[in-house]
Amino acid sequence: MSGIAGVLKAKRTEFIHGVLDRISHRGDTPAKVITGGQATLGLIQLASIEKEERLLSEADGEQAVVLDGWFSNLDQLQKDVLPGQSAELMQTEVFLDLYRELGVRVFNVIEGEYALAVLDGSRIVLARDRLGIRPLYYGFREGVLIFASEMKALAGEVDRIREFPPGHYFIADQGLFPYEPFLPEPIRLNGALDSAQTLGRMLPRAAAERLDGNNLCGVWLSGGVDSSVVAALIRPYIDTLYTFSAGMEGGSDLEFARMVARHLGTKHYERIYTMRDVEHVIEKVVYMLESYDAPLVRSAISNYLVAELAAEHVPFVFSGEGGDELFAGYAYQKDYRGDVELTLSIQEAITALHNTALQRVDRSAAAHGTYAAVPFLHADIVRFALTIPAIWKIRGRKRLINGRCGGRWKELCRMRLSGGQKRNSGKVPAARSRSLTMRQQGI
């Protein structure tokens, strides 16, 4: 996670520094700004997680890229498109070389979670990943394009703030274009059980890929299936796995999270909050979330508090977001009778992720200077999930991942744990309600 900003105007270094100051919570290093012949780009980077430089400019200043995110298939693209190129290059360096070779066609083949801007001579190109995992907004002031990672960075600087649509790229002198459709290749599946077992083999790779040496990490553990599965998948790769939960006293989710933590032997922390805590923090949550949508704000309160707790212990967490959307996890979906109706419902839920669950996860993590990974939304997992017949995802009144095939999360946990691993004693150190101070702020 980083924060990016830019303006389609040269020599606006001081202006971009001011824009980045408003989203300084997205990084842990001083802001960096470069200016070319036609634009000024800036970055505030979470260098504790993203080790490589995310702002790169060529020596002549004619080409530059600023990136919030990472690419999951860059190694394969490098082999296919740039054979013989050094494997030691940074992602931004490889991306610029791919862009020179493929132009904007690169966005049809590159995968990952990203929001980026490319300065290409006299024009600028913006792009955002297909699901909108990384945020991006833009607007205009006296006809000049300005963009940034969060709306609050643009407030008062543009005439109207617009969300940059996921799965699109924008060429400043030509317009906005969608990526080629994300069509998964058909594969042969021998029933729901086979699809669940295949998923069980794929998810560990997707989760482990995000570790990349980040051994000090945790899981936002809600007590639900998705976050529990994610915790079980990464547990074998981590000596000490931290888990974090937040809720009100007596909540069933807290108890389920404790059960998972004991079973996996994690170092578990809780934030138990009251309605008074909610009253104290809600304005800050709305400011960081950048939304007044009531259901989203309600879910963001717990997310914000668990992110605050996690930030006291680790810089990097995993979240189970995306599981419900990919695998028909919402209660209303069990009432659909036809495959087509359910398929469209799943597609709508996936399409809405960028300004619902993903917005909540991004802003909650960013508010406390941490990064949240979402392994369910790895491109390979999404592609595979779309090949599974929708009706297989509902078993009676339960979803596939929560039914006979995938719901045996205890079995999955045991399978993923190394033999003889010491279990947690079950004692939970609780981070009880501590005072939360808040400045009156608005966007």
C-alpha positions in Angstrom: 0.0 0.0 0.0 1.2 3.4 -0.9 -0.3 6.8 -1.8 0.1 8.3 -5.2 -0.8 11.7 -6.7 -0.1 13.7 -9.8 -1.1 16.6 -12.0 -0.9 17.0 -15.7 1.3 20.1 -15.4 5.0 20.4 -15.0 6.8 22.0 -12.1 4.0 21.6 -9.5 6.2 20.0 -6.9 5.0 22.0 -4.0 1.4 21.4 -5.0 1.8 17.6 -5.1 3.6 17.6 -1.7 0.5 19.3 -0.3 -1.8 16.7 -1.9 0.3 13.9 -0.5 0.3 15.5 3.0 -3.4 14.7 3.2 -2.8 11.0 2.8 0.5 10.7 4.6 -1.1 7.8 6.6 -0.6 5.6 3.6 3.1 5.6 3.9 6.0 5.6 6.3 8.6 7.5 4.3 8.9 11.1 3.2 7.0 12.0 0.1 8.9 11.8 -3.2 8.0 14.0 -6.2 9.3 14.1 -9.7 8.4 16.5 -12.5 8.7 16.0 -16.2 8.0 18.0 -19.3 4.2 17.6 -19.0 3.4 16.4 -15.5 4.3 16.1 -11.9 4.0 12.8 -10.1 4.4 12.0 -6.4 4.5 9.1 -4.0 4.2 8.4 -0.3 5.3 4.8 0.2 4.9 2.1 2.8 8.5 1.0 2.5 8.3 -1.4 5.4 6.2 -3.6 3.2 6.9 -2.5 -0.4 10.7 -2.7 -0.4 11.2 -1.7 -4.1 11.0 1.9 -5.3 7.5 2.7 -6.6 8.3 5.9 -8.3 10.7 5.6 -11.3 11.8 8.2 -13.8 14.0 7.7 -16.8 17.2 9.8 -17.0 15.8 12.0 -19.7 12.5 12.6 -17.8 10.5 11.5 -20.9 9.0 8.4 -19.2 8.1 7.8 -15.6 5.8 5.6 -13.6 4.3 5.9 -10.1 2.7 2.8 -8.7 0.5 1.8 -5.7 0.5 -1.9 -5.7 2.2 -4.9 -7.2 2.0 -7.2 -10.2 1.4 -11.0 -9.7 2.4 -12.2 -13.2 5.3 -9.9 -14.0 7.9 -12.7 -13.9 6.0 -14.7 -16.6 5.4 -11.6 -18.7 9.0 -10.8 -18.5 10.0 -14.2 -19.8 7.4 -14.1 -22.6 7.8 -10.5 -23.8 11.3 -9.6 -22.6 13.4 -12.8 -22.8 16.9 -12.3 -21.6 16.1 -9.3 -19.4 17.7 -9.4 -15.9 15.5 -11.0 -13.2 17.0 -8.5 -10.7 15.1 -5.5 -12.0 12.4 -3.8 -9.9 8.8 -4.2 -10.8 8.5 -0.6 -11.9 11.5 -1.1 -14.2 10.1 -4.3 -15.8 6.7 -2.6 -16.2 8.1 0.4 -18.0 9.9 -2.0 -20.4 6.7 -3.9 -21.0 4.9 -0.7 -21.6 7.5 0.3 -24.2 7.0 -3.0 -25.9 3.2 -3.4 -25.7 1.9 0.1 -25.1 -1.5 0.3 -23.4 -2.1 -3.4 -24.4 0.0 -4.2 -21.4 -3.1 -3.6 -19.2 -4.9 -6.5 -21.0 -2.3 -9.0 -19.8 -0.8 -7.7 -16.6 -2.4 -8.9 -13.4 -2.2 -7.9 -9.7 -3.6 -5.1 -7.6 -2.5 -1.7 -8.6 -3.3 1.9 -9.4 -0.7 3.7 -11.4 0.2 6.6 -13.7 2.6 6.5 -16.6 4.2 9.7 -17.9 4.9 9.0 -21.6 6.4 12.0 -23.3 3.6 14.6 -23.7 0.8 12.4 -22.3 -0.2 10.7 -19.1 -1.8 7.3 -18.8 -3.8 6.2 -15.7 -4.8 2.6 -14.9 -6.4 0.6 -12.2 -6.7 -3.2 -11.6 -9.7 -5.1 -12.7 -11.4 -5.4 -9.3 -10.4 -2.0 -7.9 -8.3 -3.4 -5.0 -6.2 -0.3 -5.0 -8.0 3.0 -5.0 -7.7 5.9 -7.5 -9.6 9.2 -7.9 -9.3 12.1 -10.2 -10.8 15.5 -11.1 -10.1 18.7 -13.0 -9.2 22.2 -12.0 -9.4 24.8 -14.8 -9.2 21.9 -17.3 -6.1 20.4 -15.7 -6.2 16.7 -14.6 -5.3 15.9 -11.0 -5.4 12.4 -9.4 -4.7 10.8 -6.1 -5.2 7.6 -4.1 -7.9 9.0 -1.8 -10.7 11.6 -2.2 -9.6 13.6 0.8 -6.4 14.4 -1.1 -8.4 16.1 -3.9 -11.0 17.9 -1.7 -10.9 21.6 -2.6 -8.4 21.1 -5.4 -10.8 19.9 -8.1 -14.2 20.9 -9.4 -15.7 17.4 -8.8 -14.1 14.2 -7.5 -14.6 11.2 -9.6 -13.7 7.6 -8.9 -11.5 6.0 -11.5 -13.3 2.9 -12.7 -11.6 -0.5 -12.1 -10.4 -2.4 -15.1 -9.9 0.7 -17.2 -7.0 2.8 -18.5 -7.1 6.5 -19.4 -5.0 8.2 -22.1 -5.0 11.9 -21.4 -5.4 12.9 -25.1 -7.7 10.0 -26.1 -10.1 9.0 -23.3 -11.1 6.2 -21.1 -11.0 2.6 -22.2 -12.0 -0.8 -20.6 -9.6 -3.7 -20.4 -10.4 -6.7 -22.5 -13.0 -8.9 -20.8 -11.8 -11.1 -18.0 -12.9 -14.5 -19.5 -11.6 -17.6 -17.7 -10.6 -20.5 -19.9 -13.0 -23.4 -19.5 -11.7 -26.3 -17.4 -13.1 -29.8 -16.6 -14.4 -30.1 -13.1 -15.9 -33.4 -11.8 -18.4 -31.9 -9.5 -18.5 -29.5 -6.5 -16.1 -31.6 -4.4 -13.5 -31.6 -7.1 -13.8 -27.8 -7.4 -13.4 -27.4 -3.7 -10.3 -29.6 -3.6 -8.8 -27.7 -6.5 -9.4 -24.5 -4.7 -7.8 -25.9 -1.6 -4.6 -26.5 -3.6 -4.6 -23.0 -5.2 -5.3 -20.8 -2.2 -2.1 -21.7 -0.3 0.0 -20.5 -3.3 -2.0 -17.3 -3.5 -1.6 -16.6 0.2 2.1 -17.6 0.4 2.9 -15.4 -2.6 2.0 -12.3 -0.6 4.3 -13.2 2.3 7.4 -12.5 0.3 9.6 -12.5 3.3 7.1 -10.6 5.5 7.2 -13.0 8.4 5.9 -10.5 10.9 2.2 -10.6 9.8 -1.2 -11.3 11.1 -4.8 -12.0 10.1 -7.9 -10.0 10.7 -9.9 -12.9 12.2 -13.6 -12.4 12.1 -14.5 -15.9 13.2 -16.1 -16.5 9.8 -15.1 -19.2 7.3 -13.1 -17.0 4.9 -10.7 -15.4 7.4 -10.4 -18.7 9.2 -9.4 -20.5 6.0 -6.9 -17.7 5.2 -5.3 -18.1 8.7 -5.1 -21.8 8.3 -3.4 -21.5 4.9 -0.6 -19.2 6.0 0.0 -20.7 9.4 2.6 -23.3 8.2 4.7 -20.5 6.7 4.9 -18.4 9.8 6.7 -19.2 13.1 4.4 -16.8 15.0 1.1 -15.9 13.4 -0.8 -13.0 15.0 -4.6 -12.9 14.8 -6.8 -10.0 15.7 -10.5 -9.7 16.3 -12.9 -6.9 17.3 -16.4 -6.9 18.6 -18.8 -6.2 21.4 -18.8 -8.3 24.6 -20.7 -11.5 24.2 -20.6 -11.5 20.4 -20.6 -14.9 18.8 -17.9 -13.8 16.2 -15.4 -13.3 19.0 -16.0 -16.8 20.4 -15.6 -18.4 16.9 -12.4 -16.4 16.4 -11.0 -17.7 19.7 -11.8 -21.2 18.6 -9.9 -20.8 15.4 -7.0 -19.1 17.2 -6.7 -21.9 19.7 -6.9 -24.5 17.0 -4.1 -22.8 14.9 -2.0 -21.9 17.8 -1.9 -18.2 17.0 -1.0 -15.2 19.2 -4.5 -13.8 19.4 -5.5 -10.3 20.4 -9.0 -8.8 20.9 -10.5 -5.4 20.9 -13.7 -5.5 22.8 -15.6 -2.2 22.4 -18.7 -0.5 23.6 -21.3 1.8 22.1 -19.5 4.7 23.7 -16.3 3.7 21.8 -18.4 3.7 18.6 -19.6 7.2 19.3 -16.1 8.4 19.9 -14.7 6.9 16.7 -17.5 7.1 14.2 -16.5 10.6 12.7 -13.0 9.4 12.3 -14.2 6.2 10.6 -16.4 8.2 8.2 -13.5 10.6 7.4 -11.1 7.7 6.6 -13.7 5.6 4.9 -14.8 8.4 2.6 -18.4 7.2 2.6 -21.7 7.9 4.4 -23.3 4.7 3.3 -24.8 3.4 6.5 -24.2 -0.4 6.1 -20.6 0.3 5.0 -19.9 2.6 7.9 -21.4 0.1 10.3 -19.1 -2.7 9.1 -16.1 -0.3 8.9 -16.3 0.6 12.6 -15.2 -2.9 13.6 -12.7 -3.1 10.7 -11.2 0.2 11.8 -10.8 -0.9 15.4 -9.3 -4.3 14.5 -6.9 -2.5 12.1 -5.8 -0.2 14.9 -5.2 -3.1 17.2 -3.2 -5.0 14.5 -1.1 -2.0 13.8 0.3 -2.1 17.4 1.8 -5.5 16.6 2.4 -6.1 12.9 2.7 -3.9 9.7 1.0 -6.5 7.4 -2.2 -8.4 7.7 -4.3 -10.8 5.6 -8.1 -10.4 5.2 -10.7 -12.9 4.0 -12.5 -10.3 1.8 -13.7 -11.6 -1.6 -14.7 -15.1 -0.4 -18.4 -14.2 -0.1 -18.5 -12.4 -3.5 -16.8 -15.3 -5.4 -18.5 -18.2 -3.7 -22.1 -16.9 -3.1 -21.7 -16.3 0.7 -24.5 -13.9 1.1 -27.7 -15.1 2.8 -30.0 -13.7 0.1 -28.3 -15.7 -2.6 -29.5 -19.0 -1.2 -33.0 -18.1 -2.3 -32.1 -18.0 -6.0 -33.5 -21.0 -7.8 -31.8 -20.6 -11.2 -28.1 -20.9 -12.2 -28.3 -17.8 -14.4 -29.9 -15.6 -11.7 -27.3 -16.7 -9.2 -24.5 -16.2 -11.7 -25.5 -12.6 -12.3 -25.9 -12.0 -8.6 -22.3 -13.2 -8.0 -21.1 -11.0 -10.9 -22.8 -8.0 -9.4 -21.3 -8.6 -6.0 -17.8 -8.9 -7.5 -18.4 -5.7 -9.5 -19.4 -3.8 -6.4 -16.4 -4.8 -4.4 -14.3 -1.7 -5.2 -16.5 0.7 -3.4 -17.8 -1.6 -0.7 -15.7 -4.2 1.0 -12.4 -3.3 -0.7 -12.9 0.4 0.1 -13.5 -0.5 3.8 -10.4 -2.8 3.9 -8.1 -0.3 2.2 -9.1 2.7 4.3 -9.1 0.8 7.6 -5.6 -0.5 7.0 -4.3 2.7 5.5 -5.7 4.7 8.5 -3.1 3.0 10.7 -0.2 2.7 8.3 -0.6 -1.0 7.6 -1.2 -3.1 4.5 -4.0 -5.7 4.1 -3.6 -8.6 1.6 -6.7 -10.2 0.1 -5.6 -13.7 -1.2 -9.1 -14.7 -2.3 -8.9 -11.9 -4.9 -5.7 -13.2 -6.5 -6.2 -13.3 -10.3 -5.8 -17.0 -10.4 -8.4 -17.6 -7.7 -10.9 -15.2 -9.3 -10.4 -16.8 -12.7 -10.9 -20.3 -11.2 -14.0 -19.2 -9.2 -15.6 -17.9 -12.3 -15.3 -21.3 -14.0 -17.2 -23.1 -11.2 -21.0 -23.4 -12.0 -22.7 -20.9 -9.7 -25.3 -23.5 -8.5 -22.4 -25.6 -7.0 -21.7 -22.8 -4.6 -25.1 -23.3 -2.9 -25.6 -26.6 -1.1 -29.1 -26.8 0.3 -29.2 -23.7 2.6 -25.4 -23.5 2.9 -22.8 -22.3 0.5 -20.3 -24.7 -1.0 -17.3 -23.4 0.9 -19.4 -23.7 4.1 -21.0 -27.1 3.3 -19.8 -30.6 2.9 -17.1 -29.8 0.4 -15.3 -26.8 1.8 -16.9 -26.1 5.2 -14.8 -28.6 7.1 -12.4 -25.8 7.9 -11.1 -27.7 11.0 -9.9 -30.5 8.7 -8.3 -27.9 6.4 -6.6 -26.4 9.4 -5.2 -29.7 10.5 -4.1 -30.5 7.0 -2.2 -27.2 6.7 -0.6 -27.4 10.2 2.7 -29.2 10.5 2.6 -32.3 12.7 3.1 -31.9 16.4 2.8 -28.1 16.4 2.3 -26.6 19.9 -1.2 -25.3 20.4 -2.2 -22.0 22.0 -3.2 -22.4 25.7 -6.4 -20.5 24.8 -5.6 -17.5 27.0 -6.4 -14.4 25.1 -4.6 -11.1 25.9 -7.3 -8.5 25.4 -6.6 -5.0 24.3 -9.5 -3.5 26.2 -11.1 -0.2 25.4 -8.6 2.6 25.5 -9.3 6.2 24.9 -9.6 7.2 21.3 -8.9 10.8 20.6 -10.3 12.4 17.5 -10.1 15.8 15.8 -13.2 17.1 14.1 -12.5 16.7 10.4 -14.5 16.8 7.2 -14.1 16.0 3.5 
